[in-house]
Amino acid sequence: MKKKEDKQKDVESLRQDFASLKNLFVTGYEKLRVDQDFELRKIVRGAGGKYRVVKNNLAEKASEGTAAEEVLKGLRGMTSMAYTSNDPVALAKALTAYAKANPTFTFKAGMVEGRAIDIKAINDLATMPSKEEIYARLLFLMNAPAQRLVTVMNAVGRNLAVVVDQGVKENKFQA
């Protein structure tokens, strides 16, 4: 059993994490084997996140006065958290894929950009394209009208060159 000072250090460490958090997924990890937990941690790191097992009452105390307070109230069972300050879509995709492969891993709640979301919203988030893909689509849409304009402007010169070329081939021009 931990001493009171150790628990206080854990609460302060969690409070520092919660103060800077924007994206958090609260999960249940009951009946996960050690090798499954190791694989989960590797997947979370690969998605740019961090993974941490927490005690429910310590997490609730540490979250007081932060954006995560609403998400961490009244937790039951074995609880862990995956969080990131980067792209929440990548982390949601990684966790959802892992949950499909390991049904004992479940979602309890989530927070994206400081707002609490439910489990359905987490699954919806996992189906969204990544930030990079959205940026690429946006740039394509912004670039498409410029490409069309250049194509139309080049068409006049190209058409003129075709007409002149045909005239030369058919000896329509006299010098």
LINHUMO-V551179 format. One record per backbone hydrogen bond with DSSP energy under -1.0 kcal/mol. CO is the residue of the C=O (numbers start at 1). NH is the residue of the N-H. E is the energy in kcal/mol with one decimal. If there is no record, write none. Layout:
CO/NH/E, CO/NH/E
//
This chain:
3/7/-2.1, 4/8/-2.2, 5/9/-2.1, 6/10/-2.1, 7/11/-2.4, 8/12/-2.4, 9/13/-2.5, 10/14/-2.5, 11/15/-2.6, 12/16/-2.1, 13/17/-1.8, 14/18/-2.9, 15/19/-2.0, 22/114/-2.3, 23/84/-1.9, 24/111/-3.0, 25/82/-2.4, 26/108/-3.4, 26/109/-1.6, 27/80/-2.6, 28/106/-2.1, 29/32/-1.5, 33/37/-2.5, 34/38/-2.5, 35/39/-2.0, 36/40/-2.4, 37/41/-2.4, 38/42/-1.9, 39/43/-2.3, 40/44/-2.5, 41/45/-2.3, 42/46/-2.1, 43/47/-1.3, 44/49/-2.6, 45/48/-1.6, 50/83/-2.5, 52/81/-3.1, 55/59/-2.6, 56/60/-2.3, 57/61/-2.1, 58/62/-2.6, 59/63/-1.7, 61/64/-1.0, 63/66/-2.2, 66/69/-1.3, 68/72/-1.8, 79/54/-2.0, 80/27/-3.1, 81/52/-2.7, 82/25/-2.8, 83/50/-2.7, 84/23/-1.1, 87/91/-1.2, 88/92/-2.6, 89/93/-2.7, 90/94/-2.2, 91/95/-2.6, 92/96/-2.5, 93/97/-2.4, 94/98/-2.0, 95/99/-2.6, 96/100/-2.0, 97/101/-1.6, 98/102/-1.9, 102/105/-2.1, 106/28/-3.0, 109/26/-2.5, 110/117/-2.7, 111/24/-3.0, 112/115/-1.9, 115/112/-2.6, 117/110/-1.3, 118/122/-1.5, 119/123/-1.9, 120/124/-2.3, 121/125/-2.5, 122/126/-1.9, 125/128/-1.1, 130/134/-2.3, 131/135/-2.7, 132/136/-2.3, 133/137/-2.3, 134/138/-2.5, 135/139/-2.8, 136/140/-2.2, 137/141/-2.5, 138/142/-2.2, 139/143/-2.2, 140/144/-2.2, 143/147/-2.2, 144/148/-2.3, 145/149/-2.2, 146/150/-2.3, 147/151/-2.3, 148/152/-2.4, 149/153/-2.6, 150/154/-2.4, 151/155/-1.5, 152/156/-1.0, 154/158/-2.5, 155/159/-3.1, 156/160/-2.2, 157/161/-2.2, 158/162/-2.1, 159/163/-2.3, 160/164/-2.5, 161/165/-2.4, 162/166/-2.4, 163/167/-2.3, 164/168/-2.3, 165/169/-2.2, 166/170/-2.0, 167/172/-2.8, 168/171/-1.1
//
